[in-house]
Each structure stands twice: as structure tokens, then as C-alpha cells.
């Protein structure tokens, strides 16, 4: 047993890495960096902490609660960044001419959260990701998702599946319903909690006609691209909903044209935790990991919130989970112990 | 075909869950054997884990199993990132606020600060916030009915199925807080990657 004193203890949820582990980490980062640079993305470095007011501008309650906070000498509340997107949006608004875009940025950086999950307490998380700021068409959405898949494959992962959702569609469908704001919030909360039980209960409480409830109920559970799209089509009642669905279909077709249809599936059950997502959202799954490997989406309102409207989209990948999966691809797939 | 790993809650939910799986056509023979084994392999690529109820969502959340059968009380007390697939309606009981007969109800005297004993401090805190009340919460591990009798607490928040223990100890229900029953839950990624098997199971179990 090595000597352990109060001076050599580290705060809970933090860890040291020795050269053998760092070498593997840097190798992984190099393949990711390579994938990003190949598509013309350039690295940015942002401050490790910022004003809490900035970082909480579009954060969900859970993320706000989980921020590591402290007080600056001027009395303002500071926080370690819980994710990179808000800081990069701030950088873009502050430093860039947003009429001249797009700006393809990437980062490989640590983010910090007081995340008391069943993972144990992990307070420092290594992430790699991109943000594409200043242009927001079908082409950009397709590029970002293709890069997401390309990057994961560049790390050596074979079996990944990417779910493609559309927050813009879900939100505009919710807006089109003849229900109160409280009822709408209840439906949102049920989707965010991934609770089909609560979603069904919330739907049964509101009066909807023409099998509308049935279609809404099938929205997050429809499996297979064709079925999901057909069901969604039946919910198109105004141009906003139609445009949101069309965007999804266009991007999906774009991905198919690039030969990526094998690993992408349309899924209206994807509801992202961060409030800032406004359009397409996506996440990657791999057998052997109980939570998504990473994900992202379009967030067209965040920059406006910071004073300068501009479209943007991006994604982030958790490097610790990714590395664990690469080293032990069949960890869970064959059961806890192999027979 | 990929394996489907299922966590079952030990205790009162175990029997109805096994019966439900049996009725839905799943092999439950290994679960019927007299054995102390906690991990059992069954026909049809099924593997069962028998866990403490409060641990079931943890196994599911982390992907150590694909799906789980667990009481909604456990999912109310702590937040887990799992998919709640279906309310199976059995194992039903209620969260209640109870106190000694003739004791003041929380609602009738808005300024009194009560002492409430419970096994569920988070649910209790949420309930108090909803009522806009202040109270002292005392965490206990069992036999909650004792607390008001011994003068440890004014009232208790607990699960009630028949209400017999309450009445035999001179307590009565003051408020009903929430209904509880057994839920079928799934790991988020399993729900995406093993969709057909999980959908099929969800569809079959709990059909009366």
C-alpha cells in the first residue's frame, strides 16, 4: 500500500493518468484530430472557466445544478465549463464576422460537471467535438452528421448505429396541438425523461380528435425509417411542421447518397437534454455501452441569445467511454461474464 | 440472435413478474427451481438477474442488463436515465401521508412545522415543496408506523398496500400522494439496438 495522506488525496471524481494511459489517449485523439482536420475544421481553445451567467443561458436545470461554481474577486459567479458549445458560441459572437461564414471549429478539451450518477462521481470529462457556425442549410447538417460517423469510424469502431431525430419537428408539432402550455410542458417533460408511461398518461389527459393521439403516441416508438416517416407525415398540419420534416428527409437522403444509410436510422424518440437544440439532433450507439457515445445537433437560437443571430450545429464525443469501448468492444454484449 | 438480459426485483414483485413472463410465453423454468443462484440462463437467449429492487434501475441504466421490472416508487425516489416502457399495473400500492388519528392534517394548519419520518426523503421533499410546506424530514429504514407512536415524528410518508399495518397501529391516511406499480424499463441504448426483441416483450407482458 502506497502512503496516503490528506495532502496526496485528490478531490472525488478526479484522476491521474500515467504515461501508458496517456499514450493511448493521445493516439485516440490523434485519429479524431485527423478526421476533423481532413474536413477543414480548425482547433479552438476557450477559457476553462467563464461567467456562470453565460454558461447557464440555455442550460437545462440538471446541467445548471451540476456546474462546478466559484466566486470571482469581483463577486461574480464563475463556473467551469460543463460543455464546450456555449463557450464557442460566445467566442464566435465576440470575435467573428458572422456574415462571412461558415466557421468550422473543433476542440479536444476537458469539461467539468458535478455528475452524481450511478457512474460514480466523474467531475472531469474529456470531450472531442466540432461546431459549424454561420451557415445552416441541409448541406451543413449532412456534413456534420457524416463527419460524426466518419470520426467514430476513424477511431476503429466497427459497429455503430446513429439515431437521427428532429427537435424542430417535435416542437412544432407540440405547438400545433390545441392544448395549454402546461399540458405541452408535461409532454416535453415526459419525452425528456424518456418515459413512454408518462407520455401516454399525459396524452390520455388531453382531448384530441381523429386518431391524433394515436399518431402522437407512435411518434417516439415507431421503428424503422419508413414507418417513422409515414407516421410523422400524418402529423403535418402547417408549413412549420412540414418544413421541419422536410429538413429531416433531405438530410437523411443526403446521408443515403453518401452511402451512410446502413448506420443511420430515423428516430423521433430522441429528445436532447440541452435546451438549445432547435433542429436535427443525432446520437451514436454501440453495443457494449449503455449510454450514447456522443451526439449533437442544430442550435440556431443560441448565438442570437448571446446577441448575434447565426445558425450553428455541432457534436461532442465522450473520449473515456469511446476508449473503453475500443479496448473492450464486447464487454457487455456477451454478458457480464462470458460463457 | 443477441441475448436479452432481464433484471427482476426480488421480493413482492418477483412472483407476479415470473407469472407474467410465463403467460407471455417466456421460459421461466430456471426461475422456478429452488436455488440461491442470482443469475439464471433460460431458453430463447434469455438471461435473468435477480436483484434488490432499488438496484434494478442501476443495472438497467448502465447497460449491465437490457430491461428490468421495478416498482415505480424506486424511480420516483431517484432519477435514472432509463426508458420507462410500460406500466404493468400489478404490485400496486400508494404513497401516503399518515398520522395518528385526530392529528392535525398538513393542510389544515399551514404554519405548523411538522416532523415527517420516511424511507423516501426525496419524494417527501418534493411533496412538501408542492404543498408549499416546511417540515423536518427524518430518514428511517423500516417500520415507519413506530415513529409517530414513539413520538419521533408527527407523521410518516410511506407505501401502503392494504392499510392494515397503519390501522393496527392507530394511524390513518391524511393524504394520498401518488400511485405506485410495477414498471417495465429498458436501457436507453438496448432499446435502440435490440428494438425488435424489446418491443415484442413489452407488447406481450402485462396483457391481461
Interface residues (C-beta under 8 A of the other chain):
Chain A: X117 X118 X119 X161 X163 X193 X194 X195 X196 X197 X198 X221 X223 X267 X285 X286 X287 X288 X289 X290 X291 X292 X332 X333 X334 X335 X336 X339
Chain B: X2 X3 X5 X39 X41 X47 X58 X61 X62 X63 X64 X72 X80 X81 X82 X83 X84 X85 X86 X87 X183 X187 X188 X189 X190 X192 X193 X195 X196 X199
